[in-house]
Amino acid sequence: MVTEQFQADRTYDHVYLVFIDTAGYSTIVLSNPADRAAHAFDLLRERMRARIAQVAEERRCARSGVWSWRGDGGFLAVHDDSESVARDVALEAARTFLTLDLRHLRDEFARAGVRGELHLRMAVHKGTIRHSGEGRTGTIHSPDINLAAHLEKATPRDCLAISEDVHRTAGPYAELFAPVGTHEGKRVYLMAGDGPAAGGGGPQTAAKAWLASRGLAGGTAVHAYPERPSSEEKARLLDAACEEVLDMGTALRSSSSRLVTSERPARYRDAVLGLLRRGGVYRCFLLDPSSDAAATLARQYQEDMARKIKDSLERFGRFKERYGAEAEGLRVYQTDAFPGFSALAVDIRRPDGLILYSSYLMGTSPYGVIERGDMPHYLISPAAGPVFGRIRALAEARDAGGSVERVL
């Protein structure tokens, strides 16, 4: 509820907006009875409200209070005719909450039997707001409120972010914050909490937290996996295909084995058959067993690469023989060019295409040569922009290369 000090139908300038949100809210909700989880977040709201009230009283701030709250977080508004007073209240309350109150809240959660870890994201921005009356805050669409909300969402957990507008007038608090990047056209400054989860605080810790959360400039988000996804998960990709799947690798031992397995359920084979029965095409690309690339890989991995490829070709042949006309859409190709990566590409010429790929890392581990299935895998869509375009171009180049020969 908004404090009565904010009068209805009045515009306030230089209002400091303090946003707070629980990172990992769903894990606490799922790990506790509903009443216990609700009590936990009531504690969060009450502690934040109390901290703002306490600092506001100490600084004799005219107006402060919870503007909006939605269970796991919300925002508070702080205003005084002297902007430096509002600034001090907002930044001191936010800093203290992150570095002190958060630890106490975790202890309270533990004593109350609340399971799960409590982590917070906090952000402070300042701007102009118009109080339209109690119960009508949801109708406000202030650009400053929107920016503050978006900044909070971009903030790494257990950190406090402030906008360049706040940093410009932060006075003695400015040195607590490190410049870490930009968000929605404004520079962002960050303070990391001093607990173990934040790595001990300091400007380098803040910079690393931002980079880990937001990445480097010009990057794009991808889905990353520590190793090859399971056949069940890869089957889900095939289920989503409308027209075509490209399966590219060196020997395609796993793919070919799944097509002739006697195990039940044969989830991957069923997905391939589903694609073919829909009129789709399943095109597989593997190395020519007599190629220099196959010989090089055989030396690198100390395995009979030519035999593995021939075994895969035999299994693909058995699959076509077993399913006859239904398997007409299976097409197998050989190439003498080393691909450098494996890929399972779905409808890549469509705007909703997907590519699961993994680069071949030629190093070794303490346990021997790294298996191709143990390498990181990445799932991308056209939303990945140039990343998707580049991987698609590499896949299509292998498809269209002069050394490609259809063998099945």
C-alpha positions in Angstrom: 0.0 0.0 0.0 1.4 3.4 -0.9 2.1 5.7 2.1 -0.4 8.5 2.6 2.4 11.0 2.2 2.1 10.5 -1.6 -1.0 12.5 -2.5 -3.3 11.4 -5.3 -3.2 13.2 -8.6 0.1 14.8 -8.0 3.3 14.5 -9.9 6.6 14.0 -8.1 10.0 14.7 -9.6 13.3 13.0 -8.6 11.6 10.0 -7.0 14.0 7.2 -6.1 12.5 3.9 -7.1 13.9 0.8 -5.2 13.0 -2.5 -6.9 13.6 -5.8 -5.2 12.8 -9.3 -6.5 13.5 -12.8 -5.3 15.8 -14.8 -7.6 14.7 -18.5 -7.4 11.2 -17.7 -6.1 9.8 -20.8 -7.8 12.2 -23.1 -6.0 11.0 -21.9 -2.6 7.4 -22.2 -3.6 7.8 -25.7 -4.9 9.9 -26.8 -1.9 7.5 -25.6 0.9 3.8 -25.8 1.8 1.9 -22.8 0.5 1.4 -21.2 3.9 5.1 -21.5 4.8 6.2 -20.0 1.5 3.7 -17.2 1.9 5.0 -16.5 5.4 8.5 -16.4 4.0 7.7 -13.7 1.4 5.6 -11.8 4.0 8.8 -11.6 6.0 10.7 -10.3 3.0 8.2 -7.6 2.4 8.1 -6.6 6.1 11.8 -6.4 6.5 12.2 -4.3 3.4 9.4 -2.0 4.5 10.9 -1.7 7.9 14.4 -0.9 6.6 13.1 1.9 4.4 11.0 3.2 7.2 13.9 3.2 9.7 16.3 5.0 7.4 13.6 7.4 6.3 12.9 8.3 9.9 16.6 8.8 10.6 17.1 11.1 7.6 13.7 12.8 8.2 12.6 11.9 4.7 9.1 13.3 3.8 7.8 10.4 1.7 8.7 6.7 1.5 6.8 3.4 1.3 5.9 0.4 -0.6 4.4 1.4 -3.9 3.6 -2.0 -5.3 4.2 -5.6 -4.1 3.3 -8.9 -5.7 4.4 -11.6 -3.3 8.0 -12.3 -4.2 9.0 -8.7 -4.7 8.0 -5.2 -5.7 9.2 -1.6 -5.5 9.3 1.2 -3.0 9.2 4.9 -3.7 11.3 7.5 -1.8 10.9 11.3 -2.2 11.8 14.4 -0.4 11.9 18.1 -1.4 15.6 17.8 -0.8 16.7 15.2 -3.4 19.9 14.3 -1.5 17.7 13.1 1.4 15.7 10.8 -0.8 18.9 9.6 -2.4 20.5 8.8 0.9 17.4 6.9 2.1 17.1 4.8 -1.1 20.8 3.9 -1.4 21.5 3.4 2.3 18.4 1.2 2.7 19.2 -0.8 -0.4 22.8 -1.3 0.5 22.0 -2.3 4.1 19.3 -4.7 3.0 21.7 -6.4 0.5 24.7 -6.6 2.9 23.0 -7.1 6.2 19.3 -7.8 6.2 19.6 -10.5 3.5 21.8 -12.6 5.8 19.4 -12.2 8.7 16.4 -13.1 6.5 18.2 -16.3 5.5 18.6 -17.2 9.2 14.9 -16.4 9.8 13.9 -18.6 6.9 16.0 -21.5 8.3 14.5 -21.1 11.8 11.0 -21.1 10.2 11.8 -24.3 8.4 11.6 -22.7 4.9 13.5 -24.9 2.4 15.4 -23.4 -0.5 17.9 -20.7 -0.9 17.0 -17.0 -0.7 18.7 -14.7 -3.3 17.7 -11.2 -4.3 18.1 -8.8 -7.2 17.8 -5.1 -6.4 17.9 -2.0 -8.6 17.5 1.8 -8.0 16.5 4.3 -10.6 15.1 7.8 -10.3 12.5 9.7 -12.2 9.1 11.3 -12.3 5.9 9.5 -11.2 2.3 10.6 -10.8 0.4 9.1 -8.0 -3.1 8.4 -9.4 -4.7 7.3 -6.2 -4.8 4.2 -4.0 -5.7 1.0 -5.8 -4.8 2.4 -9.2 -1.1 2.0 -9.2 -1.4 -0.7 -11.8 -2.5 1.8 -14.4 0.8 3.7 -14.2 3.1 3.3 -17.2 5.9 5.7 -16.3 9.0 5.2 -18.5 11.1 5.5 -15.3 9.2 2.8 -13.5 9.4 0.5 -16.6 13.2 1.2 -16.9 13.7 0.5 -13.2 11.7 -2.8 -13.4 13.7 -3.9 -16.5 17.0 -3.0 -14.8 16.1 -5.1 -11.8 15.4 -8.1 -14.1 18.8 -7.7 -15.7 20.6 -7.5 -12.3 22.6 -10.6 -11.3 21.4 -12.2 -8.1 22.6 -10.9 -4.8 23.6 -7.6 -6.4 22.4 -4.0 -6.4 22.3 -2.1 -9.7 21.8 1.7 -10.1 21.2 3.6 -13.3 23.5 6.4 -14.6 20.9 8.9 -13.4 21.3 7.7 -9.9 25.1 7.3 -10.1 25.4 10.9 -11.3 23.9 12.2 -8.0 25.1 9.3 -5.8 27.6 11.4 -3.9 29.4 9.4 -1.2 27.7 6.2 -2.4 29.1 6.4 -5.9 32.4 4.7 -4.9 30.5 1.6 -3.8 29.4 0.9 -7.4 31.5 -0.3 -10.4 30.6 0.5 -14.0 29.7 -2.8 -15.7 27.9 -2.1 -18.9 24.7 -0.6 -20.4 21.0 -1.5 -20.3 18.3 0.1 -22.5 20.7 2.9 -23.5 21.8 3.8 -20.0 25.0 3.0 -18.2 24.7 0.6 -15.3 26.7 0.6 -12.1 26.7 -2.5 -9.8 27.5 -3.4 -6.2 27.9 -7.1 -5.3 26.8 -8.3 -1.9 29.6 -9.3 0.5 28.3 -12.8 1.1 29.8 -16.1 -0.2 27.2 -16.2 -3.0 28.6 -13.0 -4.4 32.2 -13.9 -4.1 33.2 -11.4 -1.4 32.1 -8.1 -3.0 34.3 -5.5 -4.7 34.3 -3.9 -8.2 35.9 -6.9 -9.9 33.3 -9.2 -8.3 30.5 -6.9 -9.5 32.0 -6.8 -13.0 32.2 -10.6 -13.2 28.7 -11.0 -11.9 27.3 -8.7 -14.6 29.3 -10.4 -17.4 28.3 -13.8 -16.2 24.6 -12.7 -16.3 24.6 -10.5 -19.3 27.6 -11.7 -21.4 29.9 -9.6 -23.6 28.6 -6.9 -25.9 27.2 -8.2 -29.2 26.5 -11.6 -27.7 23.3 -13.7 -27.9 21.8 -16.2 -25.6 21.9 -19.9 -26.4 20.9 -23.1 -24.7 24.1 -24.9 -23.6 24.5 -28.5 -22.4 27.6 -30.1 -20.9 27.3 -33.2 -23.1 25.2 -34.7 -25.9 21.5 -34.6 -24.9 19.8 -37.9 -24.4 18.0 -39.7 -27.3 14.7 -38.8 -25.6 15.6 -35.1 -25.8 16.9 -35.3 -29.4 13.7 -37.1 -30.3 11.8 -34.1 -29.2 13.6 -32.1 -31.8 12.6 -34.5 -34.5 9.0 -34.4 -33.3 9.1 -30.6 -33.9 10.3 -31.0 -37.5 7.9 -30.1 -40.3 10.0 -30.7 -43.4 13.6 -31.8 -43.0 16.2 -32.9 -40.5 19.9 -32.9 -41.2 22.0 -35.3 -39.0 25.7 -34.5 -39.5 28.7 -36.1 -37.8 31.6 -38.4 -38.4 30.2 -41.9 -38.1 26.7 -41.3 -36.8 27.1 -44.4 -34.7 24.5 -43.3 -32.1 21.9 -42.2 -34.6 22.2 -45.4 -36.7 22.1 -47.6 -33.6 18.9 -46.1 -32.4 17.2 -46.8 -35.7 17.7 -50.6 -35.4 17.6 -51.0 -31.6 15.7 -53.9 -30.1 15.2 -51.9 -26.9 11.7 -50.6 -26.0 10.5 -48.0 -26.2 12.5 -47.0 -29.3 11.8 -43.3 -28.8 14.3 -41.9 -31.3 13.3 -44.4 -34.1 9.7 -43.6 -33.5 10.4 -39.9 -33.9 12.3 -40.5 -37.2 9.4 -42.7 -38.5 7.0 -40.0 -37.5 8.9 -37.4 -39.5 9.1 -39.7 -42.6 5.4 -40.6 -42.4 4.6 -36.8 -42.3 6.4 -36.6 -45.7 9.6 -35.2 -44.2 13.2 -36.0 -45.1 15.9 -37.3 -42.8 19.3 -36.6 -44.3 22.4 -38.1 -42.7 26.0 -37.0 -43.5 29.0 -39.0 -42.4 32.6 -39.3 -43.4 33.8 -41.4 -46.4 35.6 -44.3 -44.6 38.4 -44.2 -47.1 39.0 -40.4 -46.7 42.1 -38.7 -45.2 39.8 -37.1 -42.6 38.6 -40.6 -41.4 42.2 -41.7 -41.2 43.2 -38.6 -39.2 40.4 -39.1 -36.8 41.3 -42.8 -36.4 44.8 -41.8 -35.3 43.5 -39.0 -33.0 40.9 -41.1 -31.3 42.9 -44.4 -31.6 39.9 -46.2 -33.0 38.8 -47.9 -36.2 36.9 -45.0 -37.7 36.4 -46.8 -41.1 34.8 -49.8 -39.4 32.5 -47.5 -37.3 31.3 -45.7 -40.5 30.7 -49.0 -42.3 28.8 -50.4 -39.4 26.6 -47.2 -39.4 25.9 -47.6 -43.1 24.9 -51.2 -42.6 22.5 -50.2 -39.9 21.0 -47.4 -42.0 20.5 -50.0 -44.7 18.8 -52.4 -42.4 16.4 -49.6 -41.3 15.5 -48.8 -44.9 15.0 -52.5 -45.7 12.8 -53.1 -42.7 10.5 -50.1 -43.3 10.5 -50.1 -47.1 8.4 -47.3 -48.6 8.0 -45.7 -45.2 11.7 -45.0 -45.0 12.0 -43.5 -48.5 12.7 -40.1 -46.9 15.9 -41.4 -45.3 18.9 -40.3 -47.4 22.5 -41.0 -46.4 25.5 -39.2 -47.8 29.3 -39.5 -47.5 31.9 -36.7 -47.7 35.7 -36.7 -47.6 35.7 -33.3 -45.8 36.2 -33.1 -42.1 33.1 -31.4 -40.7 34.6 -29.9 -37.6 31.3 -30.2 -35.8 28.3 -32.4 -35.4 24.7 -31.1 -35.8 21.1 -32.1 -35.7 19.4 -29.4 -37.7 15.6 -29.1 -37.9 13.9 -27.1 -40.8 16.9 -24.7 -41.0 15.5 -23.0 -44.1 12.4 -22.0 -42.2 12.1 -19.0 -39.9 11.4 -21.4 -37.0 14.4 -23.6 -37.6 16.6 -25.1 -34.8 20.1 -26.4 -34.7 21.7 -28.6 -32.0 25.4 -28.6 -32.6 28.8 -29.3 -31.0 32.3 -28.4 -32.2 34.8 -31.1 -32.2 37.5 -30.4 -29.5 40.6 -32.3 -30.4 42.2 -32.2 -26.9 42.6 -34.9 -24.3 41.5 -35.2 -20.7 43.2 -37.1 -17.8 41.1 -40.1 -18.8 42.2 -40.1 -22.5 40.9 -38.5 -25.7 37.6 -36.6 -25.1 34.7 -38.4 -26.6 32.6 -36.5 -29.1 29.4 -37.1 -27.0 31.2 -35.6 -24.0 31.7 -32.2 -25.6 29.4 -29.2 -24.9 26.3 -29.0 -27.1 24.4 -25.9 -28.0 20.8 -25.4 -29.2 20.1 -22.3 -31.2 17.3 -20.7 -33.2 17.2 -17.8 -35.7 16.8 -15.6 -32.6 20.6 -16.1 -32.2 21.1 -14.0 -35.2 24.5 -14.2 -36.9 25.4 -17.3 -34.7 22.5 -19.2 -36.3 23.3 -17.9 -39.7 26.9 -19.0 -39.5 26.2 -22.5 -38.3 23.5 -22.9 -40.9 25.9 -21.8 -43.6 28.5 -24.4 -42.4 25.8 -27.1 -42.5 24.6 -26.1 -45.9 28.1 -25.9 -47.2 28.7 -29.6 -46.2 25.4 -30.5 -47.9 26.3 -28.7 -51.1 30.0 -29.6 -51.3 31.4 -31.2 -54.4 32.8 -34.2 -52.4 29.3 -35.2 -51.2 28.0 -38.5 -52.5 24.7 -40.1 -51.7 25.2 -43.8 -50.8 21.8 -44.8 -49.5 
